[in-house]
Amino acid sequence: MVHVYNCHPFASQRIVPAEQEPGLVCCGGGALFVVSAGGCRIEAYSLRDREEEGGCPLICRFSSVGSVLSIRHSTVGDYLVTIEEKNKATYLRAYTNWRYQAVEKTRVGVRLLGHLLRGSSFRGAPKEQMEIIEIPLFEPPLCMACCSVTGDLLVGCAKSLVVFSLKRQTLSERFSVLDFERVLILHIQGWSPSQVAFCAGYVALQTELEVLVVKLTPRQKSSQDNTAEQHSLLPEDIMTETSLDEDAEMKKDGFSPLLEQEDFFLFPKHQEMLGTEAQECGISLVLEWTGMEAESRGDMSVVYILFRRFAPDFFEGCSVEETHLHSLQLHPMFTGQQEEAGEVGEPTCMFVFFSLPNTGYMYSLKNAVELVSTYQYPEKTHQAVLSDQFLYIITRNALQCFTVRCSAVAARLDDPYIDTTMKACPPSSMEVCALRIQLFIGLKVLCHDGNHIVLLTAADVDSKEDMERSARKNTSRKISISKPTEPTDSGHGWNLYVITSVSTLQLYREIVEYSRRYEQSSPSSQSCVHLLSEGHLLLRTALLLQRGGPDPDADPEPADGRAQLQRAFQESCAHLGDCFSRFEKRDYHLALPYYKMSGLTVTDVIQRNVSVSSSSSGYGRGFLFFLKHSIYEDNMEELSKDMADKVLEIFGVAEPAQLPHVVSSPSMLKADPDGAIALLRQLEAPGAPSITLSLCIASLALRDGDLHTYSQQMDRHAEMLQVYGFIEEPKLLLHGRGKDVMPTTLARHLRDTHAGLLVAAVVALHENSRIRLEAADLFFQELCKDGVEVESSPQLLVDFWEALLVASSHESTIQELLFRLTSVYIDRTTCRDRSGVKALKTAEDLVNSCSHYGMLYPWVSILTPVQFNISRDHQEDLHKLQALLCGPTLEVSSVVPLLEQLSDSDAAGLSVHVLCAARLGQHHSSIDRLLDRCPRAIISYANHELQNDKLPLWWQKLFPEVCDRMRRTGIDNAVLLSALKGSGRCKPLDARTQQPELMLFSLTETLLVAARELNPLEFLELLPDDGTAHFFLPHLLECCQ
């Protein structure tokens, strides 16, 4: 369905002072080109001059070589291209530098494509002159199109399409000329286009009842593709062109002529193929490269995008002869994203439009190929032109202006936040509307340039009678139509009009005023929302086009035009937000993104909705949806006391169940605590009280200084149940302020009274994905910054890390926590400057409750016994660090750089360094360190670490090192003999054991292991040459047994 309104998109109307009746008309680059009825004279008029400055003054006039059959203008290069006929032959010509003809008797140069005039004509100073370029073709041209992005030219012939690339040839430092190069031929079998369109690599072809859209794209070359067909100038299947054409005509789907029965013709059926399905349309396109730069361009391929076939529909009011397609057009849209991505030539969106006499179709071609809009015309159309903001069509006696959905498609491709809670845009599937039906007499030609529309009218003998009949017909349909425009010159029956469009802001204000009529008559009418959505899309289009760069064909905007458009756009969002917030509409949730885009504060939105709401009607679903989501957002502004109390009143009436979450919002800090508690107590059930409700009342009482009520509410539930309450409403503990996290009054009170509950609650929030680890760190740092601790990692934060390490099951989080805790433990062990704040868990608690902490190795306990000469706090930190290193989870290699700040000059540092070396398998250095620094622990270390594949280190490393140190300390054979007690073992070690005795003990234990593991010959080779036989003999005998 098409909505019909009576807006005024046209501002003014001028008459072009053409002397002869126009035969052809086209426009572009701010100029109007009129071909006289004889076809051999072209006049150019300016469209940019205002009416008060003389209307449409003549720029220049010049003669064509032949009779012009078709004419197009290219904005890129500012050239004209024509199909001309002379002596019953058809030619293709391009006219460049045509503006130089404004000076009378200016010379004209005629040359062939690619042949630049470098002779006597250009000797000395270059001459400024118009050039006519003859473009030779193998076949007569039927149609043509210019690319609005590159200026390239596409020419349609009976059996092929020819692409010419626009080039600028430099002849001297100050002079260059335009030229064309034939770069590509697309051979078509059995299909002759009647109209073509060309833009940014997209090619659209049209016959009477079929449309095909393809895209020329580069593809990667492969060795398998290097065939003779690709390198030949003419592919093999084109050589037998005649036979292929005959087969194609016979086999083409739906067009079998049935030669045996010439009295019948089978009409094709309706068919639509989108995307890859269009390859099955039966139309073959074969590429042939002809340009000099073919190799540098790389191999190209044809990608089928769209195929549409129509059958004559007798129910549309048109005869079979009248049913044919017209107005094929490819329309690009830029949004400014290309400049950021460095792809200026690639449009954001590409649309194709084509029309039947009674119906028009617009498809979006980029990304997903889809039908965007279908236009149902009230009567048969002759021509249609698609622009960024409107679709203009002409019937026999009316100019009609329809809205389009280009900006709705472009906005979604340009901004990923569209259709989220952040931003919204009217859907591209929204029904289109006719803004205006302007009556004329005998409309023949329509063309468009910037904000100008050019119309050619030619009244027939029966035009007035037909006009009156059409007017009566439309009046019966209750369509508002303006008065018909009569030709002003009674001397001839034709006129050439230039109609100027109104500014976007002026049309938008009229649409808003128009929508208010519907709002007053029927507040819940869909027409009100539809009109406001149309106005919103108009403004969005204007803003997108300004981002995409200035339009050279459009009139200049004022310097502050974008600022005015932006303000109007925000106003439009506010109007749409009002519509979706106040009425019971299906899309009420759109009130949230539209209000966000409006720039209004929450206070402004509340005041707009409260002023129109009454106790009887209540508040709209959209407004409550917006208010609820805004209140829950952390970055919302803090409401005043009156406004916060009003919000409590609104939710107390509309959604009382949301009150616990509303009063916890950081924007509601100024709300009256007594009033909020009174509303919350109304929600208390007679049975089991709600945990979240009790916590909210306790928080409000604490904010009001009522400690009795606070204690009463907190005592109603166990601490574990309170944790569940904090999970349901995290804002009871913390408020987000941008990148900052602010603790609440309740959190600060729990820090001083129930730190364990606070830590458990934040751990539960993290494990339930209610808070990120970085936000939790900021929360505890902010919570403890006014305490006695000056270090960067306060004890409460370390307690949180330890508790989270116990609870977490995510490997990435576990490794992050292990690294942080190891860093803190090393830092505290190094500095030994603690504030005296006691940790919630001891090392023993962590070892018993967390699998990531391990029991201390026996040799570690020898290095740092329980009665160690450091404070208890540092003893705990050291034992926690040792337990992490003894645990199974910590990746020791990640914490090795942290050891640089920890000296191994004392036993604490030595134990950590040796632990890390042992975990990394560096047993040689560990044995050396222990023998040098603490030989008492060497055997315990060896018993624990040198097992399995490390067992040979007993006799390969430990035994030689012990013998070497005994030699250096002066322990001779006499000492060895005196140390024997008959059993071959030394006495047990104690704290008073001296160095010689420690070495003897180490040597004896090493010999026992070696005798048990080695055969006699290997053991005998192990013994030192200077050893005492009586000492080693018992061990040798044990080895032999």
N, C-alpha and C positions, 0 to 999 in steps of 0.2 A: 504494500500500500504506500502511496506517495501522499504526504501531507501537503496541503496547499495553503499558503499564507499570502498576505498582501503587504509585503515589505517593499522597500524602495532601494534596491542595490545600484540603481543608475542615477548619476548625479546630473549630467548635462548631455545635450545632444547638439551636434554640429553637422552642417551639410558641406560636403567636399565640393569645391567649385570646379568640377570637371566639365570640360567644354563638350566632349563627345560622350555618347552612351558607353559605359564600361562593358567590356566583354568578359574580362577576367580581373580578379582582385586578389591581392595577397598583402601581408604586412609583416613587419619585423624590424628590429633595431630602431624603433621609434619612427618608422616611416611607413607610408601606405603606397603601394604600387598598383596603378590602374592601367590595364591594357585596354585600349580603345576597341570598339566593336569590330573594326577592321583587322585588328590583331597585329599591326605593324608599328604601333607607337606606344611607348611606355612612359607614364608620368609618375613622378614620385612626390608625395605630399608629406609634410611634417605632422606627426601626431602629438608632439610634445608641447607645442605652443598652445597657450590658453586661449579661450574664446575671445577674451577681451583684447588679446594681442593680435587678433586677425584670423581666428579660426584655424584652418588647416592650410597654411601657405604652401605654395608650390616650391619644391626643392629644385627639381630639374626635370627635363623631358628629353628623351632620346629615342631613336628609331631602332627597331630590331632588324635583323637580317632577313628573317622570314616572318610568316604569320604565326603568332604565338598560340600554341594549343594548350600549354600548361606552364605555370610559373611558380617557383618557390624561392624563398629568401632564407639565407643562413645567417644567423646572428654572429656565429664564429666565422671570421673572415669578411663579414658584411658583403656578400656577393649574391647575385641573382643567378638562377639556373632555369633555363627554359627548354621546352620541347617545341620546336618550330617546324613549319611545313613550307617548302618552297619548291615549285616545279614538281609537285606530287611526290616529293621525297621528304622524309622526316629527319630532323637533325637535333642534336643535343648541344646547347651552347651555354657558357657561363659568362656573366658580365661582372667584371671586377672594377673597383675604383669608379663606380658609377656616380659618386657624389661630385667628381670633378666636372661633370656635365652642367653643374650649376652655373659655370662661367660659359657664356655663349661662345660659339665657334671653337670649342676645345677639341683638340685632335683625338681620334679614336684609333687604337691599334687592334688589328685582327691577326691572330696567330693560331697555330695548331697546338694541341695539348703537348706539353713537354718541350716545345720549341720556343726558347726565349729569344727575344729580339736583341741581339748583341752587336748589330752592325752600325751603320751610320746613324740610325735613328737614336742611338743612345750615346753618341760621341759628345764629349763636352759635358755640360750639366745635364743630369737626368730630367726628362720631361714628365710632368704629372699628367697622366692621361687615362681615360677609360680603356680597358682591354676587353675584347670579345675573344673567348677561348673556344675553339672548335674541339669538341670531344668526339672522336670517332668510335663507332660501335659496329659489331658484326651483324646485329639485328636492329630493326627499328625500335626506338624506345617507346614504351607504353605508359610508364609512370615513373616517378622519382621521389626521393625523400632525402633531406639533409639531417645529419646528426647534430642535435643541439648541444652536444658536449664537445665534440672534436671538430665539427665542421666537415666531416667526410661526407661523400655523396654516394647514394645507392640508386641505381637505375634498374628498373624492371623491364625486361623484354619478354617476348613470347615464350622462350625456352630457357632463359637464364636470368640471373641477377648479377650485376657488375658493381663492384665496390671501387670507388676512387678515393684515394687518400689526399687530403688537403695539405699542401706544403707551401712554405714561404721561402722562395729562392732569393738569396742575397746577390745583387749585381754589383754593388759598390758599398762603401762605408755608410752612405746616407740613403741608399735606395734598395728596396727589395720589392718583389712582386709575388703574387699568389699564383700557384700552379697546382695541377692535379697529377696524380700517378695512379694508373690502373693496377691495383694490387691483388684483386681476387675476383674470380668468377664462380658463381654457384649455379651449376647446371641442374635444371628441373626437368623431370620426365613426366609428360602428360598433365601438366598443370600450368596454366598461364595466368599470372596475377593481374588483377585489375587495379590494385592499389597496394602500395608498400609503405612501410614505416621503418625507420632506422635510428637507433640511439644506443650508444655505449656498448656496442657489440650485439645488441638485440636486433633481430630482424623479424618483422611482421609482414605477412603476405595475406592478401584477401582476394577471393573471387566473388562471384555473385552470392554464394551461400556458404562459403567455407572460409575459415581463418586459421592460419598456422603461424606460431611464434617459435623461433629458434634462437639460440645464442651461439656466437662464434667464440670458442674458448681455446686457449693453448693447451696442448697435452704433451706429456713426456715422450721423447723418442725412445724407441727400443730397437734392438738389432733385428727382431723379427718383423718390424714394420718397414724396414728398408727394402721395399719391393719396387719393381719397375713402375707400378701404378702411381706411387707417390712421387717419383722423380720425373715422370713424364709431364709434358706441358698439357696434354689432353689425356685423361684417363681412358682406359681401354673400352669401358662400357659406354663412353660417349661416341666412340667411332661408329657404332651401329645405331645412330640416333633415331633414324627413321623407324626402324623396326621396333625399337624400344618404345617410342611414342605410340605406335599402333597397339602394342601389347598393353601399355599402361592404360590407354583409353578403353580397351576391351575389358581389362581385369580390375579396373579401379572399383573399389567397394561402393555399391549403391548407384553406379552410373553406367551400368551395362545398357548399351543403346538398343540391343535386340534388333539387329539389322534385318532379320527376316520379317519383322513386323513393324513397319515404319509408322503405323498409325498409333503406336503406344509409346509412352515414355515413363519409366519408373522413377518416381521422386526418391531422393535419399531420405533416410530417417534421421531424426535428431541424434546427435552424437557429441559427447564431450570427453576429451582425453587430457588429463593433467599430468605433468611431470614425465616420468619415464614411459607412461602409457602412450604418450603422444607419438612414440616411435612406431607404433603399429598403425599409424594413420594411412599408410600406403603411398606417401609422397616421399620420393627420394631426392636428396640434395647431395651433389658431388662437388667437392672443392677443387679449384684449379688456381694455383698461385701464378701470377703474372708479373708482380712487381720486382724491382731491382733488389729490394730488401727482403725478399722471401726467405732466404736462408737465415738472416738475422732474426726474423720474426718467429722462427720456429714453426713446428707443425701445428696446425689448427684442426679442431674438430667441431662438428655441429652437434649441439645438445638440443634435443627437442623439448620444448617447454609446455606448449599448449596447442591443442587442435580442437576446433569447434565447427560442427556442421549443423546447418539448419535445414528444415523442410518447410515449404510454403504452408502457412497456417491460414485457412479460410475464415477462421473465427476472429482474426485480428482486423477484419474490415478491409483487407488489401487483396487485390487480385494476384494471381500467380505471377503475372508480368511485373507487378509493382514490388513484389517481395524480393528484395536484394539488400545486401549489406552496403553500408556507406560509413564515412567518417572514421576510418581506421587511424589510430593514433597511439604512439608510444610516448608516455609522459614520465620523465624522471623527476625525482624529488631529492634535494640535498638538505642536510640538516647541520652542516658544520663539522660533523664527526670525521669527514674525509680529510680535512686539513690536519686534524690532530693525528690521524693515522698515516698521514703522508700519501693518501690516495685521493687526490683532488678530482681526478677524472671519473671515479666510480661513485655513482649516486647511491644514496641510502636505500631508496625504494625505486622500483620501476613498475609502472602500470601500463596496461594496454586497454584501449577502449575501442569498441566497434558497436554499430547500431543497425538494427532493422528499422523499418518505417515506424513501428509502434513500440519498440522496446530497445533500450540501450544496455550494454553490459560493460562493467569495468572489473578487470582482474588484477591482482597483485602477483608479480612474477618473481620477486626475490624471496629467498628462503622457501617457504611453502607456497606453491601456486594455488590460489584460491579465488573464488568469485567474491568480490567485495560488495558490489552494489548492482542492483537491477533497476532500471528506470522504465517505468510504465508511462508512456506519453498519452495525453488526452486525445491527440489526433496525429495524423501521419506527418512525420518529420522529413525534411529535405537534407539537413546538415546539422552536425553537432561538433562542438569544440570543447575539449577538456582543459581546464587550467588547475592551478594549485588549490583554489578556493571554490570554484564553481564549474558546473557543466552548463554551457549555453547551447540551446537548440533553436532551430527556426522551423516553423511550419509554414504553411502557405501565407498565413496572415498573423503570425504571433512570434515574438521573441520570448523564450522562456528561460528562466534562470533556476537551476537546481543546485542543491548543495552536494558536496562530495565528501568522501571519507579518506582522502589521501593522508591528511595529518594524523588521523587515528591509527593508521597502519604505520606511518613513519615514527610516531611517538613511541610505539612499542618496540620497534627495532632500534631506536636511538637511546632509550632509557630503560634499563632492566628493572627499575623500581616501579614501573607502571603496573597496575593491577595487583599491588600489594597494599599493606596498611599505610604505606608512606605516600604513595601517589596513585592517582586514578586518571582515567581518560574515558570519554564516551566510547562505547564499542564500535568497531568498524562495521559491525552487522546492524547498527541502528538504522531504522528506516529513513530514507532520504526525504527531502521536502522540496517543493517548488516555492521559492521566495517571491517570484514575480512572473506574471504573464503580461507582457507589453504588446499591444496590438499594432501591427503595421499592415500595409497593403502590398501584396505581391512580393513577398520576401524571396530572394533568389540565392544570395551568397552571404556567408557568415565567415568572418575571420577575427582573430584575437591577437592582441599584442600588449603585454603588460596590463595596465588597467583601462585599455581601450578596446572597444568592440566595434567592428566595421560591418555595416549592413548595406547590401545592394538590393533595392526594391525596383520592381518593374511591374506596373499595373497592367493587367489584362483587361479585355473588354468587359468581362463579367466579374471583375474583381470586387466591385462594390456590392453586387448581389450576393456573391459568395461570402463576403465579409459580414453582411447583415445576418445571413443564415448561421454562420459560425458563432456570431455574437449571441444570437438567440439560443443556440444549442448550449453554449457555455453558461449563459445566465440560468438556464433551467437546471444546471448542475450546481448552482449556487457557488460558482467560482468567481472571486473578485477579479475583474479585468479592467485595466485602464482604458481610456478612450482611444479610439484608433487615430493614428497619425496620418493626416492627409499629405500628399505631396504639395510642397509650397510653390512649386513652379508649374503653372498650368500649361506651359508651352511644351512639355514633354512628359512622358509617362514613367520616368525613372528618377531615382534619387540615390545618392550615396551618403550614408550617415556614419558619423563617428560618435559613439556613445561612450561617455566616461563613467567609470564605476565610482561609487562613493568610497570614502576611506573606510578602513576596517573598523576603526573606533566609532565612526558615525553609524555604520550599519549595526554594530554590536549594541549601541545604546538604543537604537530603534527596536531591535529584537527583544531587549530587556523590557522596554516599555510595552511591547506587544504581549510579552508573557504575563505581565501584571494583569492584563484584562482577563486572561484565563484563570489566574489565581483568584481574582475577585469573584468571578462568576462560579468557578468550581475549583476550590483550593486543592483538591486531590486529583485534578485532571492530569493525564499523562502529557497533554499538549504543552503544559507549562514547563515540565522537565525537558521535553523534546526541544522546545525553542531555546531554553537556556543552554542545552547541550550543543545546539547548532552555533550559538554565539561563542561558546567556549572553544569549539573547534576552529572557528574563524580566527580567534585570537591566537590559538596555539599554532595555526598555520603561519600567521604573520611572524610570530616569534621564531619559528623554525626556519623560515626563509631568511630572516635577518641573520641568524646564526650561520646559514649556509652561504652567506655572501650577498652583496647587493645585486639586485636584478638590473642589468643594463637597460632593459626595456621598460622598467617601471619609473614612474615619476619620483623625484627625490623626496624623501621623508624629512620632516623637521629634525633638528639635532637631538631633541629630547623625545623623538618618536618611540624609541624602544622603552624608555622609562614609562611613558604613558601606556604603551601596550602592556607592560608588566603590571602596572597598577590595575588596569582593566582586567587582566588575566586573574589576578588575585581576587578582584571583586567578583568575577565570574565564578571562581571556585567557592567563594562565600555564598553566593546565591544557590549554587547546586548543593552545597552543604546544608543550607536551610531547607531545601526541598526534601532531601533524603532524611533529614533529622526530624521533621515535624509530622510527616505523613506516614501512614502505615503502608509503606511500599516494600516490594519484594527485595529490592536492593538497598535496604536501609543502612547496611554496613558501609556503604560508600560515603556516608557522612563523615567518617573518620578521615580518610585520605584527602577529601576535598577541603575540609576545614584546616587540615595541616598545610595544604598548599595555599590557602588563603592568606596566610601570615597573621591571622587573628590569634590573640592569646586565649587561653581557656576562659579567662574572666569575660572577654568579649563575647565568646560563644555562649556562655551561660546567660549573660544579659540579653542576647538576641533571642534566645529560646524562652527564657522565663517571661519576657515581656509579652509574648504571644500565647503563652500557655495559661490555662485556667484550671482550677481544681476539678471542674467537671470533666474536661477533656484529658487532663493529665499531660504527661510528657511523651513525646514520640520515641519510638524504639531506636531510631537512628541517633537521637540526642543522647539517650541513655547509653547506647553503645559507644559513642564518642567519649562521653564523660567517664565511663568506666575504664576504657583503655588509656585515656589521658591521665587519670588519677593514678593508675598503676605504673606509669612511666617514671623513671628516675629523673629525667631531665626536665620535668615539668616545673613551671615557676611556682613559687610558694604563694598560696592564696591568702588574701587578707582575712581578718577574723570574720567579717560579715559574710564574705563570699564562701569561706570554709563552712560556716554554720548553715549557709543556704544549701551547700552540697549535701551536708548531713540531712537536712530536711528533705531534699529531693530523694535521696536513697532511702530514707526512713519511710517514705510513702510508696515509692516505686519498687525498690528492690531491697527490702530490709536485710536479706541474707548476705548482702555484700558489705554491710556496715563494718564488720571486723577488718576487712581488707581496706576499706576506705579510710578509717581512722588511723591505720598504720602507715598511710602514704606520707612521704616527706613533704608534700605540698599542703598537708592538713595540720601542720604543727601549731598553727594559730587558732585552731578550732577550740571552742569552749570544752574543757575536759568534763565538767559536770554534766553538760548537756549530752555529750557523747556517751558518757557512762549511763545516763538515764535511758538513752535509746538502746544501748547494748543490753541493759538489764531486761528490757522488754522481750529480748530474744531468748532469755534463759528458759530452758525447759524444766519442768518440775522434777524430772528424773535425773539421770546422769548429766552433769554440766559439760558443756563443750570446752575442750582444752584450749582451742584458739580464742574463744570468747573470754575465758578466764585470763589468759595472758594479755589480751587487749585491755581488759578492765584494769589489770595490775599495772600495765604500762602507763595508762592514763592516770591512775591514782599516784604512781610514782612521779609523773610529770607535775601533778598538782600538789605533791608533798604529803600525801596521805599514806604514810607507811603502814598504818594498821590495815587499811583495805588491801594494800599491796601484799602484805604477808598473808592475809586471809585468802586471797585469790591464789597465791602461789602454793599454799599448803593444801589446796584442794586436789592436787594431782602429784603423782610421783615424778621424779626427775626424768625418768625414761619417757614417760608420757608427755612431759613438757617438751622434750626434744621433737616429738612428732608434731606438736603445735608450732614449733619454730619452722619445721619443714613446710608446713602448710602456709605460713606467712613469714617469710624471711625478713620483711621490713620491720618486724618487731625488734630486730637486732641491728640492722644496718640499712643505710640509705645511700644510694648511688648519686653522686653529683658530678656528672661528666666522667672524667677519668678517676676521680677521687671516690673513696668509700668512707662514709662517715658513720661512726658508731652512734647508736641511740642512747637515750638516758638509761633505758633498761640494760643495755649491754655494759655500760660503765658501772652500773650498780652490781651486776653479776660479776664483773671483773674483781670487785673488792670483796664480794660475799660468797659467790659460788663459781669460782674459776673453772672447776671441773665441768659443771653444767654448761658453761659458755663454750668451752673447747669442744665438748661432745656435740653441742648443737651445730657449731660451724663445720665439724667433721661430717655430720649428717647432711648438712646443706651441700657440701661438696660432693658427697657420694650420691646424692639425689639430683645432681646437675643443676642445683639452684644457685651455685656460686663457683667461679673459677678460682684456681689456685692463686693466681696473681692478685685477684680481688681480695681473697682471704688474707694474703700477706699484707696488703695495704690496710685492711681492717685492723689487724692486730698491731701494726706499727702506729697507726693513728690512735688506737686505744691506749697504747702504752707510752706515747711520746711525752706525756706530762708526768711520768713516773720517775723513780729513782735511777732507772737504768739508762745509760747513755750509749750503749752499744747498738749496732744496726739490727741485731737480731735479739729482741727482748725475750725473756724466758717464756712468756706466755705464747709467743710465736713458735719457739722451739717445742714447747709442750704440744702445740697444735700439730707440728710436723711429725712428732713422735706418735701421737694418737692417730693421725691420718695414715702413717706407715703401717700401723697395726690393722687398720680397717680397709685400706685400699687394695684392689685386685688388678689395677691397670699397670702394666709393666712400665710404660713411659713415666707415669706419676711416681712409681716406686723408685726408679733410678734417679729421677729428679730430687726426690726427698732424701735418698741416701747420700747424694752428692752434697746437698745443703747441710744435712746433719753432720756429715764428716767434716765439712768446712768449719762449721761452728765449733765442733769438738776440738779440732786442731787449733783453731784460733784461741779458744779458752785455755787449752793446755799450754799454749805458748805464752799467752799474756799473763795468765793467773791473776786477773784483775776483775773479780766478780763482785756484783752489788749485794750479794747475799740473798737474792730472791730464790726461794726453794722451788725445785722442779716438782711437777705433779707425780712423776714416776721415777723411781730409782733404776739403776742399771739392772739390778736383780729382777725388778718388775718387768722390764722390757725383755730380758732374756726369757722369762717364764711365759710372757704373753705374745711375743712377736717372733715369728720364725726367721726374720731377717737378722736378728741378734743371736749370736752363738755363744755357747759356753767358752770361757777362756781356756786356752791351751795350757797344759801343766807347766811348760817352760815359761809361759808368759807370767804365770803366778809367781815363779821364782824370781823373775826380773823385777816385778812390781808387786810385792806382797801386800796384804791388806793393811798391815801396819806400815804405811809408807810415809815418808817425811814431807807430805804436802797436805793442804787443807782437805776437809771432807768433800766440799763442793767440787774441787778440782779432781779429787780421787774419783768422784762419780762421773765427771766428764771424761776422764781418762779411761775408766772401765767401760763406759758406753762406746767410746771410740774403738777400744780393743775388741769389744763384743761384736761391733759391726765388721771389723776386719776378720774376726773369727767366724762370722756368719757366712752363709752360702750364696748370698745375693749380690753383694757389693762388687762392682767391677773395679778392681784395685787399680788398674791402669789409668782410670779416669781421675783418680785422686792423687796420683804420684806428683803432679806439679804443686799440689798444696803442701807437700812435705818440705819444700824448700824453706818455709818459715819456721819449721820445727827442728830445733837442734837435737842431735843425738848425744849431746855431752852428758846428759843425765840418764838414769834408768828409764824414766817415762818416755823420753824421746827415742832411746835405743830400742825399747820394746816395740814402738810403732814402726820404726824404720825396718827392723828385722821381720816384723809381721808382714809388712808389704813386700819385702824381698822374698820371703818364703812363699807368699801367695802367688808371686810372679815366677816362682821356680828358680830363683837366684840363690841356690843353696851354698855355693862356694863362698860368696861374699858373706852370707849369714854365718857360716861356720867360722870364718876368719874373725868376724866381729865378736862373736860370743867367746871364742878362745882368747881374744885380746882383752875384752871388757868384762865378761862374766862367764868364766869357765865352769862355774857351778851349774849353769843351765844347759851346757852343751850336750850332755848325755840325754837329758829330758827332751831337748830339741831333736836329737837324732832319733830317739825312740818314737817320737811323734811324726816327724817329717820324712825321715829316710826309710821309707817302706816301699815294698813292691819294686817298681822299676828304678826307684832311687836308692835301693838297698846297697848296691856296689859302692856308693859314696862313703860307706863306713870304712872300707879298707883302701879305697882309691883316694879319698880326700881327708877324712877325719884322722885315720891312723898315721899317715905321714906328717900331718900338721901337728899332732900331739907329740910325736917323736922329735920333730924339729924344735918345738918349744921346750921340751925337756932338756935337749942338748943346750939350748941357749940359756936356760935357767940354772945350769950346772948340776943337774940331777944325774949322778954317775951310777955305775953298776952296783956299787956298794949300797947305795941308797935303795936300789931296787931289791937287792937281796934282803936288806933289813926290813923292808916293807912287807915281805911275804910272811904269812902266818900259818903256813902249811897248807892252807886251802887254795892258795893262789888268788884270793880276792882281797881287796882293800876294805877297811872298815867303812861303815856308812858315813855319809857326809852330814855335817851340821853347820851352824853358823860360824863355828870357831875353826873350821877346817882351813888350813893354810894352803898356799899356792902349790907346793910340791905334792901335797896329798891330793889336791884336786886333779893334778895332772896324772898321778898314779891311778887314781880312780877312773879317769877318762880312758887311760891306756888299757886298763884291765877290762872295762866294759866293752871297749872296741875289739879287743882280742877275743872275748867270749862270742861276740856276734860273728867275727870272721871265722873262728874255729867251727862254728855251727853251720856256716853257709859254704865254706870252701873245702875242696879236697886237700889231702895232706901235701901234695906237691905244690899246689897253688899257695897254701898257707906257708910252706917252707920258703918259697920265693918271696913272700911278703916280709919275712923277718929281716930286720936291719943287720948289716954285717958287723956293726960294733955293739950288738946287743949281748946280754949275758944269757948263756944257754940255760942256766938253772932257772931263770925267770920265765923264759918262754917255753921250756920243755913241758910243763904241765898242760899248757894250752895246746901244744902240738900233739900230746898224747890224747887229749880230749877230741881233737880233730880226727885222729886216726880211729877212735872208737865209733 
